[in-house]
Amino acid sequence: MVSAAHNCQKQSSCVVLKVTKNEGRVAERQEKKEVIQAPPTVIMFSGSGLNGTKGLRRQKRDWVIPPINVAENSRGPFPQMLVSIRSDQDQDISIRYSITGVGADQPPNEVFNIDPVLGKMFVTKPLDREHRSSYHLRAHAVDMNGNQVENPIDLYIFVIDMNDNRPEFKNQVYNGSVDEGSKPGTYVMHLSAFDADDNTTANGMVRYRILSQTPHSPIPNMFTINSETGDIVTVAPGLDREKVSQYTIIVQATDMEGNLNFGLSNTATAIITVTDINDNPPMLTSRTFSGEVPENRVDVVVANLTVIDADQPHSPNWNAIYRIISGDPSGHFTIRTDPVSNDGMVTVVKPVDFEMNRAFMLTVVVSNQAHLASGIQSSLQSTAGVTISVQDVNEPPYFPTNPKHIRFEEGVPAGTSLTTFSASDPDRLQMQQLIRYSKLNDPADWLSINRTNGQIVTTAMLDRESVYVKNNIYEATFLATDNGSPAASGTGTLQIYLIDINDNPPALIPKESQICERINKNVNGVNITAADADTDPNAGPFVFELPNFPTSIRRNWTISRLSGDYARLGLRYQVYLEPGVYEVPVIVSDSGNPPLSNRSVIKVKVCPCDENGDCTTLGAVAAAGLGTGAIISILICIIILLSMVLLFVVWIKRREKERQTKQLLIDPEDDVRDNILKYDEEGGGEEDQDYDLSQLQQPDSLEHIISKPPGVRRVDERPIIPESQYPIRPVVPHPGDIGDFIHEGLRAADNDPTAPPYDSLLVFDYEGSGSTAGSVSSLNSSSTGDQDYDYLNDWGPRFKKLADMYGGGDDD
């Protein structure tokens, strides 16, 4: 047995655990008696060692090591010893101790450590229960070779809570509401605070109380709070929003079960809004109101009703609703609420007539959108009388029957009196007024109206088939104007229903058609339709017939009625007509009384047809009036014309090809293409050798030319710019290219600013003090001697002009 009693000499309280290999069971039974309040200072490994020299032995049950309690926020000094771990084999061999687990060799590392030789375990820093409330470590014992000599033991370290955290409210400001007039005990709102300390101990048990209430009206303690739950309720009656609309309450939360001496506290603000109920009925500011309105006016505000309501503005408890309960049986007025001021605006919605009612006495009652709260009675000031006076104005005349309907037959002559369209003046209480009539709208200009009595007379014949008549009705508008001040006018509409008479003969459609020259079993006629502008009974059914003259009509043609409006026109059986256009007269009669007839001519094209009854192309041409010979002649002419056009096009193409390939028809000796040369100098010709060319040179210095400012140039000087590039003539040109070559050279020379002559549009400068040369005016292009220019005729057509000018001078 190994004893650790000597380690308790310096401890104020400790527990000595005695562990032997033979007393494990007895010690286990006495575990509860041996363990007292303080944690053990010396912890021995269980008696089941792993020393191989002792052979196999029965495993004893291990000790249940009680937890080690460590107070949080300890002030040290650190490291602070917690327990000492020993093995009963440390007398025989050298033992090394170690611990593993969270807080030792796992994060957070090095919170705990152990002396490997002495087995003393230490805590190295203050612990925080709110960060971690417990640690689970394992203690190990090995020999110098690292071999395990004891089974690991579990060490549980609990951090003892200290009251180091204040209660914290979730919000600093809480908002709640309660209806005004609420009874005591009415729930208002809930507050809650959280304490990070252990809530199973007094350190984390929070209690609430109200510190203050603002304002103190009607009493300082209108509310109370449940100390454990944080629920705020009312404790007194008298909540009135119109007096106090909001309360501010300071609530304190304290831990240690509310002990103010030892607990930690915190505060929060609760804002309680007193919500409105409809406990104030609306009251009109006066018992009577008055207004006036001109007659025949609508959407006019005639009176303004003001109201007072102490409830919350712009809420259903404050919004006013006005009702007229008497004095307006016809519904001339309504009262609309001004959304801003809550006033009632008495508005005319139906015109009033001064001659009918000179004044109105209305009874008005006002209420709210929301019903009054329970127990609240309506005020006597919610009802008032409104007197509205009607002002007389000059009203326009009116037509008692508007529109006025009359019926007349069409075709009545001009000057026929149709009706009297008179108006009445509604101003019966004013002096008698005169009414004058005029025409406002008469689309066809068929009517006139008497200016004084309103009699309607026709000025033209009425025609039901006119475009101005819609659905048999002609409509005109008239104006009636009084002589009041100011003058007023009214309009009336006259609608004339025109009764149809048989005044339109029927007509046939179509006017043109075609038919096969021989009767076809499928298509053997032309369908024609009769149309009549009149209506029944003056229209169909129609009678179709062929005239008796000329006799060829009835001999070749036949007509049969298919229905009341349709008939079929066709050739008689075994009748053959040459293709062409035939005019077939048809007489059609309507069913009027008396009936009207019309002779219509239908142009029928008779043509050869195919098996489907359609005119063939040849037949259509033949039907146009041309015979077979004429048709063949036309086709031959067309073919000849096309052939001529084709031959002309071929000839043009061939001529163009010959022009490109044909050689120049000139003698090779007269070919001047090799004589077109470009020289870089002029003069030195055979006939110019006798001239002294030095006389044409400028004797003075040319410095005045070289020193001229840039941009100033004489046009009789060769420009100092690059020369244009002339086309290069091929060594062996194609005979057809010589013309193009000459034209290209000519075009390049025309566009070359460096090409002579330079004496066009001369600008003369100062040329020095004089010249040894004579005047150039003495030069003459013509020679005084006789010269023969007939050789120019031998140079070809390009020199013919020069030959005519010089060679033929004597003849002229």
Secondary structure, 3 states (H helix, E strand, C coil): CECCHHHHCCCCCCCCCCECCCCHHHHHHCHHHHCCCCCCCEEECCCCCCCHHHCCCCCCCCCCCCCEEEECCCCCCCCEEEEEEECCCCCCCCCEEEEEEECCCECCCCCEEECCCCCEEEECCCCCCCCCCEEEEEEEEECCCCCECCCCEEEEEEEECCCCCCCEECCCEEEEEEECCCCCCCEEEECCEECCCCCCCHHHCCEEEEEEEECCCCCCCCEEECCCCCEEEECCCCCCCCCCCEEEEEEEEECHHHCCCCCCEEEEEEEEEEECCCCCCCEECCCEEEEEEECCCCCCEEEEECEECCCCCCCCCCCEEEEEEECCCCCCEEEEECCCCCCEEEEECCCCCCCCCCEEEEEEEEEECCCCCCCCCCCHHHEEEEEEEEECCCCCCECCCCCEEEEEECCCCCCCEEEECCCECCCCCCCCCCEEEEEEECCCCCEEECCCCCEEEECCCCCCCCCCCECCEEEEEEEEEECCCCCCEEEEEEEEEEECCCCCCCEEECCEEEEECCCCCCCCCEEEEEECCCCCCCCCCCEEECCCCCHHHHHHEEEEECCCCEEEEEECCCCCCCCEEEEEEEEEECCCCCCCEEEEEEEEEEECECCCCCECHHHHHHHCCCCHHHHHHHHHHHHHHHHHHHHHHHHHHHHHHHHHHCCCCCCHHHCCHHHCCCCCCCCCCHHHCCCCHHHHCCCCCCHHHHCCCCCCCCCCCCCCCCCCCCCCCCCCCCHHHHHHHHHHHHHHHHCCCCCCCCCCCCCCCCCCCCCCCCCHHHCCCCCCCCCCCHHHHHHCHHHHHHHHHHHCCCCC
